[in-house]
Amino acid sequence: MSGSPEPLRIVVVARAAYPLHGLGGLERHVWDLVRHHLGMGHTVTLITREPDPSAFDDADWRELAGDPRFTAQFVPYTTFPLAGRRGTTVIDRSTAYPIFGWRAGRTAERLARSGAVDVVYGLGAAVFGYRRAAAGVPLVFNPQGLEEFGGADETYGGSRLKRLGYEPLRRVVRACAQRADAVIATDRALLPVVERQLGVDAARIHVVPNGIDLDWCDRLAGQEDGRRARERAGIAASDILLLSVGRLQQNKGFHLLAVALAAWRNRPAWRWAIAGNGPYRAEIASACAAAGIADRVHWLGAPDTPALHAWYEAADLFVHPTQYEGSSLVTLEAMAHRRAVLATTAGGLPDKVIPGNTGWLVAPASAAALVEGLESALNQRDAWTMMGTAGRLLAQEQFSWAVVGAQLLDVYARVRVSSPAGSP
């Protein structure tokens, strides 16, 4: 990877990062962002919450920490009683998360005021305490999936109580956006959402997708790994294998896919593999039992990274029935492994799943729409390989880190020569 003509000193502020805090979409984005900035010749300081000490033994972390241009600073994240796991409940995200963001943002501000920083890249409420006017260093703000906005929308299965619970976090995220020199929309489909929900003028919004490291995906698993994964699970080579990946919670829509697959209960030679853990597993299992498909479902739990990518290779069709979504890294990973995709129109998915080209799109929160989508996909099974190839090409041309990294550098260059956003 070629270096930038002008190495920058970049501070990345985030609530979580792989491998310190698990393997979610945010965590992977931060890890990839840091690695690729370092690979382009820049210096990076990561400000994030304290990890479990055992995370420091991870080989990926040791490799990152061994780079002399990388440093990390850890900020306490205090979870309140009854708030649940850190970052996974509405209560925690509207209480502990903003407080962490205040501390982390102030940490970034102190670094900026020391003269050792060229740009700050903040994700979500993690940069709440950063005051652009006081620090004198530009802020590029990435609100990520905007779950606190779209996830609370009743269109996507939210509730008034959930919307009320997210109000403090929404205020914090809007404050971060108002202070930023540039605000990132991770997909073109999310541009109107970012502008409307965050109250940011269009001139400060830049579309920069979350990237995918295609070479890394290729190294993790290939066809033979997929064949072995199927064999170990007792899935015949002739079986149609559907794969879904995500946290097991209501808004991922797995229970609706179970209802839709009831139409396939008497159809032979298919299986559904679900990768992920979460609080909604019992409800999904009940939906599978009620649909009469429980014997067709393979619960994979949360496989390690190579094992997960082996399952992408094992699958015939990736199905993402989400009711709400941000950018969807798992869909990009499936496309990286040349899999056709059936997904909903939620969030940024329309930028990736192009009907008739890379897969099929259906309305969110509708089992009936999923039934129609599954039938359309099955009727075009001879096109799955072609669609998978098209998906890989789209990922390479629009979502690879070579493309995304260059787009980010362009945003950094713009904010460094522009006037401050103005709001302290």
C-alpha positions as CSV (number, residue, x, y, z in Angstrom):
1,M,0.0,0.0,0.0
2,S,1.5,3.3,-1.0
3,G,2.1,6.0,1.5
4,S,0.5,9.4,1.6
5,P,2.7,12.4,0.4
6,E,2.0,14.0,3.8
7,P,1.9,11.7,6.8
8,L,-0.8,12.8,9.2
9,R,-1.2,12.5,13.0
10,I,-4.7,11.1,13.4
11,V,-6.7,10.5,16.6
12,V,-9.4,7.9,16.4
13,V,-12.0,8.0,19.2
14,A,-14.4,5.1,19.5
15,R,-16.4,3.2,22.1
16,A,-15.1,-0.1,21.0
17,A,-12.4,-1.7,18.7
18,Y,-11.6,-5.2,17.6
19,P,-10.0,-7.2,19.0
20,L,-10.2,-5.5,22.4
21,H,-14.0,-5.5,22.6
22,G,-15.4,-8.2,20.4
23,L,-16.1,-8.5,16.7
24,G,-19.1,-6.3,15.8
25,G,-19.4,-4.0,12.9
26,L,-18.1,-0.9,14.8
27,E,-15.3,-2.9,16.3
28,R,-14.1,-4.1,12.9
29,H,-14.5,-0.7,11.3
30,V,-12.2,0.9,13.9
31,W,-9.6,-1.9,13.6
32,D,-9.6,-1.7,9.8
33,L,-9.4,2.1,9.9
34,V,-6.5,2.2,12.2
35,R,-4.6,-0.6,10.3
36,H,-5.0,1.1,6.9
37,H,-4.2,4.5,8.2
38,L,-0.9,3.1,9.5
39,G,-0.4,1.2,6.3
40,M,-0.7,4.6,4.4
41,G,2.2,6.0,6.5
42,H,0.2,7.9,9.1
43,T,0.5,8.0,12.9
44,V,-2.6,6.9,14.8
45,T,-3.7,7.3,18.4
46,L,-6.7,5.2,19.4
47,I,-8.8,6.4,22.3
48,T,-11.3,3.8,23.5
49,R,-12.7,2.2,26.6
50,E,-10.7,-0.1,28.8
51,P,-10.6,-3.7,27.6
52,D,-10.4,-6.9,29.5
53,P,-6.7,-7.5,30.2
54,S,-6.8,-10.9,28.4
55,A,-7.5,-9.0,25.1
56,F,-3.9,-7.8,25.1
57,D,-2.9,-11.4,24.4
58,D,-4.7,-11.5,21.1
59,A,-2.3,-11.9,18.1
60,D,-4.1,-9.2,16.1
61,W,-3.7,-6.7,18.9
62,R,-0.1,-7.5,19.5
63,E,0.6,-6.9,15.8
64,L,-1.1,-3.6,15.9
65,A,0.4,-2.5,19.2
66,G,3.9,-3.4,17.9
67,D,3.7,-0.6,15.2
68,P,5.8,2.3,16.5
69,R,3.4,4.8,14.9
70,F,0.5,3.5,16.9
71,T,-0.5,4.3,20.5
72,A,-3.7,3.7,22.5
73,Q,-5.2,5.5,25.4
74,F,-7.9,3.9,27.5
75,V,-10.8,5.7,29.1
76,P,-13.0,4.3,31.9
77,Y,-16.5,3.2,30.9
78,T,-18.7,2.9,33.9
79,T,-21.9,0.9,33.5
80,F,-24.7,1.9,35.9
81,P,-26.8,-0.7,37.9
82,L,-29.6,-2.2,35.8
83,A,-28.1,-0.8,32.6
84,G,-27.1,-4.2,31.3
85,R,-24.0,-5.0,29.2
86,R,-21.9,-2.1,28.0
87,G,-23.2,-0.6,24.8
88,T,-25.8,-3.2,24.2
89,T,-28.9,-1.8,25.9
90,V,-30.9,1.4,25.5
91,I,-30.3,2.4,29.1
92,D,-26.6,2.0,28.9
93,R,-26.3,3.7,25.6
94,S,-28.2,6.8,26.9
95,T,-26.4,7.0,30.3
96,A,-22.9,5.5,30.4
97,Y,-22.0,6.0,26.8
98,P,-22.4,9.8,26.8
99,I,-20.4,10.0,30.0
100,F,-17.6,7.9,28.4
101,G,-17.9,10.1,25.3
102,W,-17.4,13.2,27.4
103,R,-14.2,11.8,29.0
104,A,-12.9,10.4,25.7
105,G,-13.6,13.6,23.8
106,R,-11.8,15.6,26.5
107,T,-8.8,13.2,26.2
108,A,-8.7,13.9,22.4
109,E,-9.0,17.6,23.0
110,R,-6.0,17.6,25.4
111,L,-3.9,15.8,22.7
112,A,-5.0,18.2,20.1
113,R,-4.1,21.3,22.2
114,S,-0.6,19.8,22.7
115,G,0.1,20.4,19.0
116,A,0.6,16.7,18.2
117,V,-2.6,16.1,16.2
118,D,-3.7,17.0,12.6
119,V,-7.2,15.6,12.6
120,V,-9.6,13.9,15.0
121,Y,-11.9,11.1,13.7
122,G,-14.7,10.5,16.1
123,L,-17.3,7.7,16.0
124,G,-20.8,8.3,17.6
125,A,-21.1,9.7,21.1
126,A,-17.5,8.7,21.9
127,V,-16.3,12.2,20.8
128,F,-19.0,14.1,22.8
129,G,-16.4,16.0,25.0
130,Y,-14.4,17.2,22.1
131,R,-14.7,21.0,21.5
132,R,-13.4,21.8,18.0
133,A,-13.2,25.6,18.8
134,A,-11.1,25.0,21.9
135,A,-8.9,22.3,20.4
136,G,-8.0,24.1,17.2
137,V,-7.9,20.7,15.3
138,P,-10.6,19.7,12.9
139,L,-13.1,17.0,13.7
140,V,-14.4,14.4,11.3
141,F,-17.5,12.8,12.8
142,N,-18.9,9.4,11.8
143,P,-22.3,8.8,13.5
144,Q,-22.1,5.2,12.2
145,G,-25.5,3.3,12.1
146,L,-27.7,5.9,13.7
147,E,-29.5,3.1,15.6
148,E,-30.7,5.7,18.2
149,F,-32.7,7.4,15.3
150,G,-33.7,4.7,12.8
151,G,-33.8,1.9,15.4
152,A,-36.4,3.8,17.4
153,D,-38.6,4.5,14.3
154,E,-41.8,2.5,14.5
155,T,-41.4,1.7,10.8
156,Y,-38.5,-0.6,11.8
157,G,-40.2,-2.3,14.7
158,G,-39.3,0.2,17.5
159,S,-41.6,1.5,20.2
160,R,-42.4,4.8,21.8
161,L,-40.7,3.7,25.0
162,K,-37.5,2.9,23.1
163,R,-37.7,6.2,21.3
164,L,-38.0,8.0,24.6
165,G,-35.1,6.0,26.1
166,Y,-32.9,7.0,23.2
167,E,-33.6,10.7,23.5
168,P,-30.5,11.6,25.6
169,L,-28.2,9.8,23.2
170,R,-29.9,11.4,20.2
171,R,-29.2,14.8,21.7
172,V,-25.5,13.9,22.3
173,V,-25.0,12.6,18.7
174,R,-26.6,15.8,17.3
175,A,-24.2,17.9,19.5
176,C,-21.2,16.0,18.1
177,A,-22.4,16.6,14.5
178,Q,-22.9,20.3,15.1
179,R,-19.4,20.7,16.4
180,A,-17.8,18.7,13.5
181,D,-16.1,20.2,10.4
182,A,-17.3,17.2,8.4
183,V,-19.9,14.5,9.0
184,I,-19.7,11.1,7.4
185,A,-22.6,9.3,5.8
186,T,-21.6,5.7,5.3
187,D,-23.9,5.2,2.4
188,R,-25.6,7.3,-0.2
189,A,-28.9,5.8,0.9
190,L,-28.2,7.4,4.4
191,L,-27.6,10.9,3.2
192,P,-31.1,12.2,3.8
193,V,-31.2,10.5,7.1
194,V,-28.0,12.1,8.3
195,E,-29.1,15.5,7.0
196,R,-32.6,15.3,8.5
197,Q,-31.8,13.6,11.9
198,L,-28.6,15.4,12.7
199,G,-29.6,18.8,11.4
200,V,-26.3,19.1,9.4
201,D,-26.2,21.2,6.2
202,A,-25.5,19.2,3.1
203,A,-22.2,21.0,2.5
204,R,-20.6,19.3,5.6
205,I,-21.8,15.8,4.7
206,H,-19.4,13.4,2.9
207,V,-20.3,9.9,1.7
208,V,-17.5,7.6,2.8
209,P,-18.5,4.0,3.1
210,N,-17.2,1.6,5.8
211,G,-14.5,-0.4,4.1
212,I,-13.9,-4.0,3.5
213,D,-10.4,-5.6,3.5
214,L,-10.8,-8.0,0.6
215,D,-7.3,-9.5,0.8
216,W,-7.8,-10.2,4.5
217,C,-11.1,-12.0,3.7
218,D,-9.4,-14.1,1.1
219,R,-6.7,-15.1,3.5
220,L,-9.2,-16.1,6.2
221,A,-11.1,-18.8,4.2
222,G,-11.5,-20.3,0.7
223,Q,-13.6,-22.9,-1.0
224,E,-12.0,-25.8,0.8
225,D,-12.7,-24.3,4.2
226,G,-16.3,-23.9,3.2
227,R,-16.5,-27.5,2.1
228,R,-15.1,-28.7,5.4
229,A,-17.5,-26.5,7.4
230,R,-20.5,-28.1,5.6
231,E,-19.1,-31.5,6.0
232,R,-18.5,-31.1,9.8
233,A,-22.1,-29.8,10.2
234,G,-23.5,-32.7,8.2
235,I,-24.8,-30.5,5.4
236,A,-24.8,-32.3,2.0
237,A,-23.1,-30.6,-1.0
238,S,-26.5,-30.7,-2.8
239,D,-28.3,-28.9,0.0
240,I,-29.1,-25.2,-0.4
241,L,-27.4,-23.4,2.5
242,L,-28.8,-20.1,3.6
243,L,-26.5,-18.1,6.0
244,S,-27.5,-15.2,8.2
245,V,-25.0,-13.3,10.5
246,G,-25.7,-10.8,13.2
247,R,-26.4,-10.2,16.8
248,L,-29.5,-12.1,17.9
249,Q,-31.8,-9.3,18.7
250,Q,-35.3,-8.4,17.5
251,N,-34.3,-5.7,15.0
252,K,-32.2,-8.2,13.0
253,G,-35.4,-9.8,11.8
254,F,-34.3,-13.5,12.1
255,H,-37.7,-14.4,13.6
256,L,-39.4,-13.0,10.5
257,L,-37.1,-15.1,8.3
258,A,-38.1,-18.1,10.3
259,V,-41.8,-17.3,9.6
260,A,-41.0,-16.9,5.9
261,L,-39.2,-20.2,5.7
262,A,-42.3,-22.0,6.9
263,A,-43.3,-22.0,3.2
264,W,-40.2,-24.2,2.6
265,R,-40.9,-26.6,5.5
266,N,-41.9,-29.5,3.1
267,R,-39.2,-28.6,0.5
268,P,-36.2,-31.0,0.7
269,A,-32.5,-30.2,0.6
270,W,-32.1,-26.9,2.3
271,R,-30.6,-25.6,5.6
272,W,-30.3,-22.3,7.4
273,A,-27.2,-21.4,9.4
274,I,-27.3,-18.6,11.9
275,A,-24.1,-17.0,13.2
276,G,-24.3,-14.8,16.3
277,N,-25.3,-14.6,19.9
278,G,-27.7,-12.3,21.7
279,P,-30.7,-11.9,24.0
280,Y,-33.3,-12.8,21.3
281,R,-32.2,-16.4,20.7
282,A,-35.1,-18.0,22.5
283,E,-37.6,-16.0,20.6
284,I,-36.0,-16.9,17.3
285,A,-35.9,-20.6,18.3
286,S,-39.6,-20.4,19.2
287,A,-40.3,-18.9,15.8
288,C,-38.4,-21.7,14.1
289,A,-40.3,-24.4,16.1
290,A,-43.6,-22.7,15.3
291,A,-42.7,-22.6,11.6
292,G,-41.8,-26.3,11.6
293,I,-38.2,-25.7,10.5
294,A,-36.3,-26.3,13.7
295,D,-34.6,-29.4,12.3
296,R,-33.2,-27.3,9.4
297,V,-31.5,-24.7,11.5
298,H,-27.8,-24.8,12.5
299,W,-27.0,-22.5,15.4
300,L,-23.3,-21.5,15.0
301,G,-23.0,-19.2,18.0
302,A,-20.3,-16.6,17.6
303,P,-17.6,-18.4,15.6
304,D,-14.1,-17.0,15.6
305,T,-13.1,-14.9,12.5
306,P,-11.7,-17.7,10.3
307,A,-14.6,-20.0,11.1
308,L,-17.1,-17.3,10.3
309,H,-15.5,-16.7,6.9
310,A,-15.5,-20.4,6.3
311,W,-19.3,-20.3,6.7
312,Y,-19.5,-17.5,4.1
313,E,-17.7,-19.8,1.7
314,A,-20.0,-22.7,2.7
315,A,-23.2,-20.8,2.0
316,D,-25.1,-20.7,-1.2
317,L,-27.1,-17.5,-0.4
318,F,-26.6,-14.8,2.2
319,V,-29.9,-13.7,3.7
320,H,-30.0,-10.5,5.8
321,P,-33.6,-10.0,7.0
322,T,-32.8,-6.9,9.2
323,Q,-35.6,-4.5,10.2
324,Y,-33.0,-1.8,10.9
325,E,-29.4,-1.4,9.6
326,G,-26.6,1.0,9.4
327,S,-24.0,0.1,6.8
328,S,-23.8,-3.7,7.2
329,L,-20.3,-5.0,7.2
330,V,-21.6,-8.6,7.2
331,T,-23.2,-8.1,3.9
332,L,-19.9,-6.7,2.5
333,E,-18.2,-9.8,3.9
334,A,-20.6,-12.1,2.1
335,M,-20.1,-10.1,-1.1
336,A,-16.3,-10.4,-0.6
337,H,-16.8,-14.1,-0.6
338,R,-18.8,-13.9,-3.9
339,R,-22.2,-14.7,-2.4
340,A,-25.4,-13.4,-3.8
341,V,-27.5,-11.6,-1.2
342,L,-31.1,-11.4,-0.3
343,A,-31.6,-8.4,2.1
344,T,-34.1,-5.7,3.1
345,T,-34.0,-2.1,2.0
346,A,-33.0,-1.0,5.5
347,G,-30.2,1.5,6.1
348,G,-27.3,1.5,3.6
349,L,-28.1,-1.9,2.1
350,P,-29.5,-0.5,-1.2
351,D,-26.0,0.8,-1.9
352,K,-24.7,-2.8,-1.9
353,V,-27.5,-5.1,-2.9
354,I,-28.4,-4.1,-6.4
355,P,-31.6,-6.0,-7.6
356,G,-30.8,-8.1,-10.6
357,N,-27.1,-7.6,-10.2
358,T,-25.8,-8.5,-6.8
359,G,-29.0,-9.9,-5.3
360,W,-32.6,-9.1,-4.2
361,L,-34.1,-6.4,-1.9
362,V,-37.4,-6.7,-0.1
363,A,-39.2,-4.4,2.4
364,P,-38.1,-4.6,6.0
365,A,-40.3,-6.0,8.8
366,S,-42.4,-8.2,6.5
367,A,-42.4,-12.0,6.5
368,A,-44.5,-11.9,3.4
369,A,-41.9,-9.8,1.6
370,L,-39.2,-12.3,2.6
371,V,-41.3,-15.2,1.3
372,E,-41.5,-13.4,-2.1
373,G,-37.8,-12.6,-2.0
374,L,-36.9,-16.2,-1.2
375,E,-39.0,-17.5,-4.1
376,S,-37.5,-15.0,-6.5
377,A,-34.0,-16.0,-5.5
378,L,-34.8,-19.7,-5.8
379,N,-36.3,-19.2,-9.2
380,Q,-33.1,-17.6,-10.3
381,R,-30.7,-20.0,-8.7
382,D,-28.7,-20.3,-11.9
383,A,-27.8,-16.6,-11.5
384,W,-26.4,-16.9,-8.0
385,T,-22.8,-17.4,-9.1
386,M,-23.0,-14.5,-11.5
387,M,-24.5,-12.3,-8.8
388,G,-21.8,-13.3,-6.3
389,T,-19.1,-12.3,-8.8
390,A,-20.8,-9.0,-9.4
391,G,-21.0,-8.4,-5.6
392,R,-17.2,-9.0,-5.3
393,L,-16.6,-6.6,-8.1
394,L,-18.8,-3.9,-6.5
395,A,-17.0,-4.4,-3.2
396,Q,-13.7,-4.0,-4.9
397,E,-14.7,-0.9,-6.8
398,Q,-16.6,1.0,-4.1
399,F,-15.9,-0.5,-0.7
400,S,-12.3,-1.7,-0.6
401,W,-10.0,0.1,1.8
402,A,-7.9,1.3,-1.1
403,V,-10.9,3.3,-2.3
404,V,-12.3,4.2,1.2
405,G,-8.8,5.3,2.5
406,A,-8.4,7.7,-0.4
407,Q,-11.8,9.2,0.2
408,L,-11.1,9.7,3.9
409,L,-7.8,11.5,3.1
410,D,-9.7,13.8,0.8
411,V,-12.1,14.7,3.6
412,Y,-9.1,15.3,6.0
413,A,-7.5,17.6,3.4
414,R,-10.7,19.6,3.0
415,V,-11.3,20.1,6.7
416,R,-7.7,21.1,7.4
417,V,-7.9,24.0,5.0
418,S,-11.6,25.0,5.7
419,S,-12.8,27.3,8.5
420,P,-14.0,25.8,11.8
421,A,-17.5,24.5,12.0
422,G,-18.0,27.2,14.5
423,S,-19.9,25.6,17.3
424,P,-17.8,25.0,20.4
